[in-house]
Amino acid sequence: MTAVIILIILVAALSFTLAPLFRKAEVDTSLGDLKSSASEELFLKKESLTEALKELEYDLSTGKISETDYRTLKEKYQKEIEAF
């Protein structure tokens, strides 16, 4: 009786584990999705850089960073934004 229960559990575990290997993968070949996701990614990157500039200005105004660090980081972020 114990052997039957162990065998049932073993078969269930193996079928659950190996099932993804036997499924046919669905591949989406539409370029529209790739283009939209790439442009969305670029938009989000630009948005995050813009937000970083705002935070940088706030940090300068509160004295968290020096003027030198501010100028260096501001230049870096602006160059990255202009690259878009």
GUTIVEX-389909 format. One line per 10 residues: number of its first residue (from 1); their letters; for each residue x negated, y negated, z negated of N, C-alpha, C. Coordinates in steps of 0.001 Angstrom, whole numbers, plus 500000, padded with zeros to 6 digits. Atoms other than C-alpha are relative to their C-alpha. Layout:
BEGIN
NUM) A) X,Y,Z,X,Y,Z,X,Y,Z ~ ... .
***
This chain:
BEGIN
1) MTAVIILIIL) 499172,501195,500000,500000,500000,500000,499126,498738,500000 ~ 500905,501138,500075,497190,497585,499096,499271,499812,501325 ~ 500703,500063,498725,495389,498419,502334,500883,499370,501076 ~ 499057,500566,499027,498492,497510,504363,500129,498486,499799 ~ 499896,501430,500296,498823,494136,502632,498722,499276,500423 ~ 501272,500599,499600,495122,493411,503161,499905,499931,501520 ~ 500019,499979,498538,495449,494415,506825,500911,498921,500579 ~ 499067,501036,499540,498461,492112,507303,499392,498609,499797 ~ 500631,501296,500279,496624,489200,505670,498828,499769,500948 ~ 501145,500107,499100,493526,489901,507764,500432,499671,501426 .
11) VAALSFTLAP) 499489,500259,498651,495503,489984,511026,500556,498574,500090 ~ 499446,501353,499997,497332,486786,510109,498883,498957,499985 ~ 501108,500950,500084,494102,485010,509195,499226,499948,501310 ~ 500719,499970,498729,492357,486129,512371,500801,499351,501122 ~ 499192,500600,498933,495253,485140,514603,500088,498488,499827 ~ 499969,501443,500259,495463,481724,512947,498669,499352,500358 ~ 501330,500531,499749,491710,481228,513238,499631,500026,501482 ~ 500410,499832,498608,491296,482478,516790,500997,499437,501017 ~ 498980,500503,499078,494488,481036,518313,499532,498799,500823 ~ 500442,501134,499179,492885,477720,519383,499044,500394,501126 .
21) LFRKAEVDTS) 500936,499566,498955,490285,479634,521384,500724,500531,501236 ~ 499277,499416,498893,492948,481211,523559,501055,499077,500612 ~ 499053,500965,499442,495101,478143,524173,499366,499305,501188 ~ 500479,500735,498848,494801,476384,527484,499977,498520,499623 ~ 500149,501402,500358,493481,472878,526923,500700,499128,501026 ~ 499345,500954,499120,495539,470041,528337,499052,498832,500217 ~ 500931,501064,499674,493295,467589,530137,500755,498903,500734 ~ 499364,501147,499367,494598,464144,530967,498977,499337,500898 ~ 500974,500532,499054,492864,462933,534101,500371,498619,500507 ~ 499596,501318,499513,494590,459587,534472,498968,498956,499606 .
31) LGDLKSSASE) 500981,501048,500254,492143,456715,534788,500622,498805,499316 ~ 499329,501125,500633,494727,454224,533605,499836,500018,498498 ~ 500168,499889,501444,494513,455514,530073,498571,499683,499588 ~ 501396,500277,500319,490737,455368,530137,499709,498510,500099 ~ 500233,501430,499832,490736,451809,531431,500655,499210,498879 ~ 499318,500751,501051,493299,450624,528917,499335,500210,498647 ~ 500659,499768,501282,491510,452287,526019,498651,499285,499950 ~ 501281,500706,499968,488185,450794,527137,500213,498500,499812 ~ 499749,501430,500155,489661,447306,527451,500503,499687,498593 ~ 499545,500187,501380,491392,447713,524106,498820,500037,499036 .
41) ELFLKKESLT) 501188,499894,500849,488088,448754,522557,499172,498716,500077 ~ 500736,501252,499838,486377,445671,523996,500704,498851,499289 ~ 499226,501042,500674,489184,443440,522734,499811,500081,498492 ~ 500162,499825,501443,488889,444900,519242,498593,499624,499548 ~ 501374,500368,500335,485113,444465,519279,499858,498482,499968 ~ 500075,501456,499952,485452,440817,520299,500744,499386,498814 ~ 499212,500491,501132,488132,440285,517662,499242,500166,498687 ~ 500750,499781,501246,485950,441792,514946,498804,499055,499908 ~ 501105,500966,500026,483023,439576,515963,500504,498604,499658 ~ 499419,501298,500317,485266,436516,515830,500329,499913,498519 .
51) EALKELEYDL) 499695,499954,501432,486434,437543,512374,498721,499915,499176 ~ 501277,500054,500708,482814,438053,511315,499461,498571,499979 ~ 500427,501399,499969,482047,434477,512409,500756,499174,498965 ~ 499199,500724,501000,484904,433173,510275,499518,500305,498584 ~ 500489,499610,501325,483667,435147,507280,498628,499396,499730 ~ 501322,500591,500136,480162,433877,507910,500097,498533,499603 ~ 499797,501407,500347,481373,430277,507796,500503,499855,498565 ~ 499503,500031,501376,483247,431005,504588,498870,500276,499012 ~ 501121,499672,500883,480152,432609,503042,499043,498823,499866 ~ 500863,501181,500074,478134,429521,503930,500629,498939,499103 .
61) STGKISETDY) 499327,501041,500793,480731,427206,502405,500040,500333,498511 ~ 499985,499611,501412,480771,429197,499164,498605,500207,499437 ~ 501370,499875,500469,476990,429398,498999,499486,501426,499901 ~ 500440,498607,500067,476726,433158,499433,498799,500273,500895 ~ 501138,499823,499114,474235,432815,502289,499324,498657,500233 ~ 500751,501237,499753,471549,430289,503161,500324,499465,501392 ~ 499785,500645,498702,471716,427870,506069,499226,500728,501101 ~ 500831,499282,499029,468915,429769,507822,500656,501315,500414 ~ 499318,498739,499704,470724,433098,507545,501266,499749,500805 ~ 498777,500358,499296,473917,431437,508700,499713,499752,501476 .
71) RTLKEKYQKE) 500320,500335,498611,472308,430040,511846,499577,501245,500789 ~ 500474,498780,499342,470605,433339,512663,501161,500926,500348 ~ 498867,499092,499768,473746,435417,512261,501026,499395,500957 ~ 499045,500661,499113,475942,432857,514004,499541,500120,501453 ~ 500546,499857,498645,473653,432897,517044,500196,501415,500520 ~ 499875,498592,499616,473677,436686,517094,501440,500331,500382 ~ 498596,499705,499738,477479,436931,516895,500502,499277,501248 ~ 499544,500753,498838,478023,434204,519484,499459,500595,501293 ~ 500558,499338,498810,475690,435933,521942,500774,501263,500338 ~ 499227,498778,499771,477590,439179,521491,501386,499678,500544 .
81) IEAF) 498670,500405,499514,480928,437407,522011,499904,499525,501442 ~ 500164,500498,498648,479651,435651,525129,499746,501118,501002 ~ 500260,498855,499119,478611,439029,526550,501302,500579,500558 ~ 498706,499507,499521,482307,439830,526925,500488,499065,501059 .
***
